[in-house]
Amino acid sequence: MLSIGLTGGIASGKSLLSARFRELGAVVIDADQLARDVVAPGTPGLAAVAAEFGPAVLAGNGSLDRPALGAVVFADPDKLKALNAIVHPLVRAAAAALKQGAGPGAVVVQDIPLLVETGQEASFHLVVVVDAPAAVRRERMVSRRGMSVADADARMAAQLGDEQRRAAADVVLSNTGMPEEVLAQVDVLWHQRLVPFARNLAAGVPAPTAGPPVIVEPDSAWPAQAARLAGRIRHAVGSSALGVDHIGSTSVPGLAAKDVLDLQLRVHSLAAADAVADELAGAGFPRRAGEWWDTGHDFGGGHTGERWAKRLHNAADPGRPVNLHVRVDGSPGAVLALAFRDWLRADTHVRLRYESFKRGLAAEHSADATTAAYADAKEPWFAAALPELAAWMSATGWAAPGRQ
């Protein structure tokens, strides 16, 4: 199944989006509703809350007095933390039970107000943030919910700032105008990205790619996108990950590139690479069929043209192309990928030379149906550059990073 984390600041419009996702066919799990359910009368959750905060947070009929509890916790960060420590594990367990009932091709949307605050980003295929300025959200809370300005500000202060939420987002939907405007954004996201993503996941195949190589200007968002994906990879494979690296052209600031992220997962062995293939596929990175190899150099033995095995996975997400190279930690191929990246970062002349070569090559292959011929045509450049790279490594004392 495709798992989507939906979040946003209080009064940003999560409920509006959740309703639309449900209409479109998603399985929607509402964390706020689950938070109410786990502290309903007679539940262990309510007993734990009463034990922590005392009988003053209980109504006369034994149910939770939410306004009384809110007045306590939103005025004291430590008490809010204590409440979250009780409620959040119960909500996660209830949400997991609901997800198990969804089919393999389903889109599951979990509406979680504190998704980023609780560090859950890596457990979703995508994080969608609905965004609205603080002033707009304050006005909504005062006019629609009857809160005072002070109470509204206290609720917003108890959450992360807008920039922190946006930094965790794969998709940001702006909800500053009429409801129809943000709902139109939801519909486009659903049909163009989420439905194909879910279909690819269920089939265990990467998103299809087509068209010639297109070199674009460097995007300052590439490193943050790579970091989010690396977090999901680590979450998926656990201790099998000895390192997850952002490599390739998008990892070099200022370098024009194809808008495809290259990531490297370093593992103990090829057997370990094969052992995590299902976990990677489940996280959104199915393995490409067949055996795949690197052409490398041992940086000392002079055996240019040697070949080292790797496993190649690609993104099932049609909205974010990714090449995930799974290599043995310390192998020549893994070392080469990191050294080449750092060389380009350090040497402006080499970086510009490589960019010029890529642009020319892309122009030569601008009528191609795929990027395969472009990729093959780059290999002689790499082979010719290897002695120069090896000399740079020796002169600078470059060493591959350790486990991450």
C-alpha positions in Angstrom: 0.0 0.0 0.0 1.0 3.6 -0.4 1.3 5.4 2.9 0.9 9.1 3.0 1.5 11.3 6.1 -0.7 14.4 6.0 0.1 17.2 8.4 0.0 20.9 8.9 -0.4 23.6 11.6 -3.6 23.8 13.6 -6.4 25.2 11.4 -4.4 24.9 8.2 -7.1 22.7 6.6 -6.1 19.1 7.2 -9.7 18.0 7.8 -10.7 19.5 4.5 -8.0 17.6 2.6 -8.8 14.4 4.5 -12.4 14.6 3.4 -11.3 15.0 -0.2 -8.9 12.1 0.0 -11.6 9.9 1.4 -13.9 11.0 -1.5 -11.2 10.1 -4.0 -10.9 6.6 -2.6 -8.2 6.8 0.0 -8.3 5.0 3.4 -8.1 7.9 5.8 -6.8 7.5 9.3 -7.5 10.5 11.5 -5.0 10.8 14.4 -7.2 13.3 16.2 -10.1 10.9 16.2 -7.9 8.0 17.4 -6.5 10.3 20.1 -10.1 10.7 21.3 -10.8 7.0 21.1 -7.7 5.9 23.1 -8.8 8.1 26.1 -12.5 7.2 25.9 -14.2 6.3 29.2 -13.0 2.9 30.4 -9.8 2.8 28.4 -6.3 2.3 29.8 -5.4 5.6 28.1 -7.9 7.6 30.1 -6.7 6.0 33.3 -3.1 6.9 32.6 -4.1 10.5 31.8 -6.0 10.8 35.1 -3.1 9.3 37.0 -0.7 11.8 35.5 -2.8 15.0 35.7 -5.3 14.3 38.6 -9.1 14.2 38.8 -9.4 17.8 37.7 -9.1 16.8 34.1 -12.1 14.4 34.3 -15.7 15.5 33.8 -18.5 14.6 36.2 -19.5 11.6 34.2 -15.9 10.2 34.2 -15.0 11.2 30.7 -12.1 13.4 29.8 -12.7 17.1 30.3 -10.8 18.3 27.2 -10.9 22.1 27.8 -9.6 21.5 31.4 -6.8 19.3 30.1 -6.0 21.7 27.3 -5.7 24.6 29.7 -3.1 22.6 31.7 -0.9 21.2 28.9 -0.9 24.1 26.4 0.4 26.4 29.1 3.3 24.1 30.1 5.6 22.3 27.6 6.6 19.7 30.1 3.0 18.7 30.8 2.3 18.6 27.1 5.2 16.3 26.6 3.9 14.1 29.4 0.5 13.9 27.7 2.0 13.1 24.4 4.1 10.3 25.9 0.9 8.6 27.0 -1.3 9.2 24.0 1.1 9.0 21.0 2.1 5.3 21.4 -1.6 4.4 21.8 -2.5 6.3 18.6 0.3 4.8 16.6 -0.7 1.3 17.6 -4.4 2.0 16.7 -3.3 3.4 13.3 -1.1 0.4 12.6 -4.1 -1.9 13.2 -6.2 0.1 10.7 -3.5 0.1 8.1 -3.2 -3.7 8.2 -6.8 -3.9 6.9 -6.0 -1.9 3.7 -5.3 -3.8 0.5 -2.0 -3.9 -1.3 -3.0 -1.3 -3.9 -4.6 1.1 -1.4 -3.6 4.7 -0.7 -3.6 5.2 3.1 -3.6 8.8 4.3 -2.8 9.4 7.9 -3.9 12.8 9.2 -1.3 13.5 12.0 -1.1 17.0 13.4 2.2 16.4 15.1 3.8 14.1 12.5 7.0 16.2 12.2 7.2 16.9 16.0 7.1 13.2 16.7 9.7 12.3 14.1 7.5 10.0 11.9 8.5 11.4 8.5 10.6 8.4 7.5 7.8 5.9 8.0 5.7 7.3 5.1 6.3 7.1 1.3 5.4 10.8 1.1 4.7 13.6 3.6 2.1 16.1 2.4 1.9 19.4 4.3 -1.1 21.7 4.0 0.2 25.2 4.5 -1.4 28.5 5.6 0.2 31.5 7.3 -0.1 31.9 11.0 -2.3 35.0 10.7 -4.8 33.0 8.6 -4.9 30.1 11.0 -5.3 32.4 14.0 -8.3 34.1 12.3 -9.9 30.7 11.6 -9.5 29.5 15.2 -11.0 32.7 16.6 -13.9 33.0 14.1 -14.7 29.3 13.5 -13.8 27.7 16.8 -14.5 30.5 19.2 -11.0 30.6 20.7 -9.5 33.7 22.2 -6.4 35.1 20.4 -4.3 34.1 23.3 -5.5 30.5 23.2 -5.0 30.4 19.4 -1.5 31.7 19.8 -0.8 29.1 22.5 -1.9 26.3 20.3 0.3 27.4 17.5 3.2 27.9 19.8 2.9 24.3 20.9 3.7 23.1 17.4 6.7 23.5 15.1 7.0 26.5 12.9 5.9 26.6 9.4 9.4 26.4 7.9 10.2 23.3 9.9 7.1 21.6 8.6 7.8 22.6 5.0 11.3 21.3 5.3 9.9 17.8 6.1 7.4 17.9 3.2 7.6 16.1 -0.1 4.5 18.0 -1.2 3.2 21.4 0.1 -0.4 22.4 -0.7 -1.2 26.0 -0.1 -4.6 26.7 1.6 -4.8 30.4 1.8 -7.7 31.1 -0.6 -11.1 29.5 -1.3 -11.5 25.8 -0.4 -11.9 24.9 -4.1 -8.4 26.1 -4.8 -6.6 23.7 -2.4 -9.0 20.9 -3.4 -8.0 21.3 -7.0 -4.4 20.8 -5.9 -5.4 17.6 -4.1 -7.1 16.2 -7.2 -4.0 16.8 -9.3 -1.8 15.2 -6.8 -4.1 12.2 -6.5 -4.4 11.5 -10.2 -1.0 12.4 -11.4 1.2 11.1 -8.6 -0.5 9.1 -5.9 -2.5 6.7 -8.0 0.4 5.8 -10.3 2.7 5.5 -7.2 0.3 3.1 -5.5 0.0 1.0 -8.7 3.8 0.8 -9.1 4.2 -0.2 -5.5 1.6 -3.0 -5.8 3.3 -4.3 -8.9 6.8 -4.0 -7.5 8.0 -2.0 -10.4 9.8 1.4 -10.8 8.0 4.3 -12.3 8.4 4.3 -16.0 10.8 6.8 -17.6 10.9 8.0 -21.1 12.3 10.8 -23.2 15.8 12.1 -24.0 18.3 13.4 -21.4 17.4 16.9 -20.2 20.0 18.9 -18.3 18.5 21.5 -15.9 20.0 24.2 -13.8 21.1 23.2 -10.3 18.2 23.1 -7.8 18.9 24.1 -4.2 16.1 21.6 -3.1 18.0 18.5 -4.3 20.1 18.0 -1.1 17.0 18.2 1.2 15.1 15.9 -1.1 18.0 13.4 -1.0 18.2 13.6 2.8 14.5 12.8 3.2 14.8 9.8 0.9 17.9 8.6 2.7 16.0 8.7 6.0 13.3 6.4 4.5 15.9 4.0 3.2 17.6 3.8 6.6 14.2 3.3 8.2 13.4 0.5 5.8 16.6 -1.5 6.1 17.6 -0.7 9.7 21.1 -1.9 10.7 21.8 -3.3 7.2 22.6 0.3 6.1 26.2 1.1 6.7 25.7 4.4 5.0 23.3 6.2 2.7 25.0 8.8 0.5 23.8 11.4 -1.9 26.0 11.0 -5.0 26.0 11.9 -8.6 25.6 15.3 -10.2 22.6 16.5 -8.0 24.9 16.1 -5.0 27.4 18.7 -6.3 26.3 22.3 -5.6 26.3 24.5 -8.7 26.4 21.6 -11.2 23.7 21.4 -13.8 22.2 17.9 -14.0 19.3 15.7 -15.0 16.6 16.0 -12.4 17.2 12.5 -11.1 18.6 11.9 -7.6 21.4 9.3 -7.2 21.7 7.7 -3.8 24.0 5.0 -2.6 23.2 2.5 0.1 26.3 0.8 1.4 25.9 -2.7 2.9 28.2 -5.5 4.1 27.9 -7.7 1.0 25.9 -8.5 -2.1 24.1 -11.1 -0.1 23.0 -8.3 2.2 22.0 -6.2 -0.8 19.7 -9.0 -2.0 18.4 -9.6 1.5 17.0 -6.0 1.8 15.5 -5.9 -1.7 12.0 -6.5 -0.5 12.3 -3.8 2.2 13.5 -1.3 -0.3 10.7 -2.2 -2.7 8.2 -1.7 0.1 9.7 1.7 0.9 9.2 2.8 -2.6 12.4 1.6 -4.4 11.8 -1.6 -6.4 14.8 -3.3 -7.8 15.5 -3.0 -11.5 15.5 -6.4 -13.2 18.8 -8.1 -14.0 22.4 -7.9 -12.8 24.0 -4.5 -12.8 27.7 -3.6 -12.7 30.1 -0.7 -12.1 33.1 0.0 -14.2 35.7 1.1 -11.7 39.4 1.5 -10.7 41.3 0.2 -7.7 43.3 3.5 -7.3 46.6 1.8 -6.9 46.7 -1.5 -8.8 46.3 0.0 -12.2 43.5 -2.4 -13.2 41.4 0.0 -15.1 38.2 -1.5 -16.6 37.6 -3.9 -13.7 33.9 -4.5 -13.0 32.2 -4.7 -9.6 28.7 -5.9 -9.0 26.0 -3.8 -7.5 22.2 -3.8 -7.3 20.2 -1.0 -8.8 16.8 0.1 -7.5 14.6 3.0 -8.8 11.8 5.0 -7.4 8.2 3.8 -7.8 7.2 7.5 -7.3 6.6 9.1 -10.7 7.0 12.5 -9.0 10.6 12.0 -7.9 13.0 10.0 -10.1 15.7 8.2 -8.2 18.6 5.8 -8.9 19.4 3.9 -5.8 22.8 2.1 -6.1 23.3 -0.6 -3.5 27.0 -1.4 -3.2 29.3 -3.2 -0.8 30.9 -0.8 1.7 34.5 -0.2 0.8 34.2 -1.7 -2.6 35.9 0.2 -5.5 32.5 1.2 -6.9 31.3 2.6 -3.6 34.6 4.5 -3.1 34.6 5.8 -6.7 31.1 7.3 -6.4 32.1 9.2 -3.2 35.5 10.3 -4.5 34.1 11.6 -7.8 31.4 13.6 -5.9 33.9 15.2 -3.6 36.4 15.9 -6.4 33.7 17.8 -8.3 32.7 19.7 -5.2 36.3 20.7 -4.6 37.5 21.5 -8.1 35.6 24.2 -10.0 37.6 23.6 -13.2 36.8 19.9 -13.3 33.2 20.6 -12.4 32.8 23.1 -15.3 34.6 20.7 -17.6 32.2 17.9 -16.7 29.1 20.1 -17.0 30.2 21.2 -20.5 30.7 17.6 -21.5 27.3 16.6 -20.3 25.5 19.5 -21.9 27.1 18.6 -25.3 26.3 15.0 -24.9 22.7 15.7 -24.0 22.4 17.9 -27.1 23.7 15.0 -29.2 21.1 12.7 -27.8 18.2 15.1 -27.7 16.1 13.1 -30.1 16.6 9.8 -28.2 13.6 7.9 -26.7 15.5 7.1 -23.5 18.6 8.2 -21.6 20.4 4.8 -22.1 22.7 5.9 -25.0 23.5 9.1 -23.1 24.5 7.2 -20.0 26.7 4.8 -22.1 28.4 7.6 -23.9 29.6 9.1 -20.6 31.6 6.1 -19.7 34.7 7.0 -21.8 34.9 10.4 -20.0 34.9 8.7 -16.6 37.6 6.2 -17.7 39.8 9.0 -19.0 39.3 11.0 -15.8 40.2 8.2 -13.4 44.0 8.8 -13.3 43.4 12.5 -12.6 40.9 11.6 -9.9 43.3 9.2 -8.3 46.0 11.9 -8.3 43.7 14.3 -6.5 42.8 11.6 -3.9 46.5 11.0 -3.3 47.4 14.7 -3.1 44.6 15.6 -0.8 44.7 12.5 1.4 41.1 11.9 0.6 39.5 9.0 2.5 36.1 7.4 2.1 33.6 8.3 4.9 32.9 5.7 7.5 29.6 4.2 8.5 26.7 6.6 9.0 
